[in-house]
């Protein structure tokens, strides 16, 4: 067996030039320097360029135009194994942090960029859970005697998230009102949503949507998102003219944008 065939066998590469609307027949493996092995799958479609994708679940896909042989996908994966390892490792560590985080007594949670201790206080006289922001931290009280441990943690989490969302509405409405006056722009309705990946958006009608998780961030980052969306009331794009509007109000917007990215992993994993 030739060297190339031996290498292909070691890496688990299988060549199946089966064509179809979404060919998924080829797979391979990447051995990393730490001894671990990562599998990947090649997908052909009506695209023009090759691309690598690592999903939030840690799955690795190599995307190819139909005209290219599967061999090109395997070569792309092997040449970029360091990048793939970095992405997979980032997801693994985020998963570990998420699994280590529990909505229980003494847990540290975020509020306006600051860490606050979560305190659980049974109060069976109450019919529903109540959350209060106190000097000691966020206090969750309510009828907890009937809950088993896992169910209680889930109930506490939902109670705190509901409180965050209510807190976020007044907070973001005030910011939008203040910044719109500074920027001399109007807007329609404001909605506070549980968005999976977006911090905010602006519709063609001028309605603003904000992620309730903005209440977790330092205030200067929430300001950046509000200014960003209000700038879309003037420029409904991300052209140079749009960024000039943002920069006029926030000269350090690039720094704020980078800092916002830094928070995303922790916040979307835990909250």
N, C-alpha and C positions, 0 to 999 in steps of 0.2 A: 504494500500500500504506500503511495507517495506521501511526502511530507504534508502536502495540502490536505489530502484526505484524512490523514491522522489528526491534524489540527481541527478539522471540521468535526470529526467524531468526538474529540475531547471536549469541544465546545457545545456539543449537542445540536449542531446545525443540520437542518434537513432541507433539502431543496425540493420543493414541489411547485413547479411552475403552473399551478392551477389558476386559471383566470376566472373572473366572475365580477359581479357588480361591486363586491367588497372582499377581495381575496385575502384570506387570513390563514393560508395553509403553511406558512413558513415560521419556524421558531428557532431560537438559539439561546445560548447561555454565555454570560460574561463572568469569568473568574476575577474577583477583586484581590488586591494585595493583602487584605486581612484574612483571606481564606474563604470568605463567603462567595456565593454564586448567585447571580441574578438572571432570571429568565426574561426573554423579550419576545415579542411577536411582531411580525412584519405585516402591514396592511397596505394593499394597493388600492388606489382610487383615482378619480379624475382630477388630480392635482398636478401642479407644474414643477414643484421642487421637492426635494427630500427633507424630512424633518424628524427630530426625535421628540418624544413626548413621555413625560413621567407624570402619571395621574396622582391625585390626592391619596389614592389607596396604595400607591407605590408600584403600580403596574407600568411596565415600560413598553412603549410601542414605537416602531420605526415605520414612518409613513413614506410611501414611494409613489411616484407616477407610474401608471400602468406600463409605460414603454420601457422602464428599467428592469433588469433582471433582479431576482431576489438577492443575488450575490452582492449587489451594490448596497442593499440594506444591511447585510451582515457586516460588510466592511465599514459602513458608517457607524454601527454600534460599537465595533471593536476599537475604532479610532477615537471614539469619544467616551471610552469607559470611565475615565476619571470624572468627567462631568456627570455621567449617569450615577456613579457611586456617590458623589456629593449630594445629588438630589434625593436619592433613595435614603441616604443616611439622615438627611434633614427631616424626611417624613418619619423615619423610624424614631428619631429623638422626640419629635413632636408627639408621636403616639405614646411614648413612654411618659412624657409630661402630662398628657391628658389622663392616662390611666392612674397616675399618681395623685391627681387632683380630685378632691372629694368635697361635696357641699355639706360639711360637717363642722362641729364646734371647733373654733380656733383657726379655721382656714383663712388664708389671706386672699381677699378679693379686691378688684380695682374699682375706684370711683374717682373720676376727674384726674386720672393719672396717679393717684395715691393709693397705697395699700391700706385696706381696712380689714379689721378682724371680723369674722362672722361668728355671731353668738346665737346659740339655739336655746330658747327658753320655753319649756312646756307650759301651756296655759289652757287647761281643758275647759275653762269657762267660755273661751272664745269658740265661735262656730267656724271661723276661717282663719287662715294665716295672716299675720300682720308683720310688716317690715318697717323698722324705724332707724333713722340715721342718728346715732348718739355719739357722745364723746368716747365711749368705749369701742364703738364700731357699728356695724350693721346688725341689729338685733331682730331675729325672727322668732316670733312667738305664735302659739296656736295649739290646737288640739292634736297632740302628737302621740297620745297613749295607744291609739288604735292602729298605728302604723308599725310595720316591721322595718328593720334597718334600711334595706334598699329602697323600699317605697317611701320612707320618710325623707331620705336624701333627695329623691326625685321630686317630692312635694316641696321641699325647701328650695331647691333649684328653681322650680317654676314660680314660686312666690317671689323670690328675689328678682328673677328676670322680669316679672310683671311690674315690680316696683321700679326697676331700672327704666323700663319703657315709659312709665308714667312720669318719672323724673326727667327723662330725655325730652318729652314733648314740650314742657314749659321752658326748659333750658334751650332747646334748638329754636323754638318760636321766638324767644327773646333775642337770640343771636341773629336770626334771619332779619328781624325787624331792625335791629341796630345797624347791621352791615348794609342792608338795602338803602337805609338813609344816607350812609356814608358814600355808597357807590351810585346813589341816585337812580336806582332801578326798582321796578315793582315786581311782584310775583303773585301767583294765584294761591292755591291751597297748599298746606304743608301736611305731609303724611309721615308718620314715624313707623317704619316697617322692620320686620325681622328678615333682613336680606342676607343671603348666604355669602356673597362675595363683594358686594358694592357698598361703599360708604355713603353714597348719595347719587342723585340724578335729578335732571331738570327736563320736564316734558316740553313739547312744542307749545303747549298752552300756558306755560309758565308755572306749572305746579312743581313743587319741590318735594322730593322723597329723601328721607334721611334714615340711616341705620341707627337703631336705638343704642348700639354699642359705642356710638360716639360719646356717650356719657361716661364711658370707662377711660377715655383718653385724656391726656393733658389738654387744657383749654386751648392752647395755641394750635393744636392739631384739629380740634373741632372747628376753630375759626377758619383754618385752611379749607376744610371741606365746604363750609358754608359760603365762603368767598368764591371758591371754585364753581359751585353750582349757580350762584348769582351772576357770575361772569358769563355763564351760558345764556343769560337773559339778553346779553348784548351780542355774543358770538356763539352760535349753536354748533361749535366745532372745537377742535384743539389746534387751531392755526397759531401762527406767531402773534397775530393780533389778539387772540384769546389770552395767551400767556402774558402778553404785555398788560392786559387789564388786571390779571391776577398779581403780577409783579408790582404794579402801581400801588396796590393796597398792602401787599405782603412781599417786600423786597427779598426776604429769606425763604420764599415759598419752596425752593428746591430742597433746602434743608428740612423743612417741615414734611415735604412729600417723602423724603427718604426715611424720616423718623416714623411716619405713618406705616410704611412698609415693614419697619422693624417690629411693630406691635402686632401685625396681622397674624403671624403664626400662633402666638400665645392666645390671643383673644378668640380667634375662630376655633381653636382646639378646645378651649375651656368653656367658652360662653355660647 
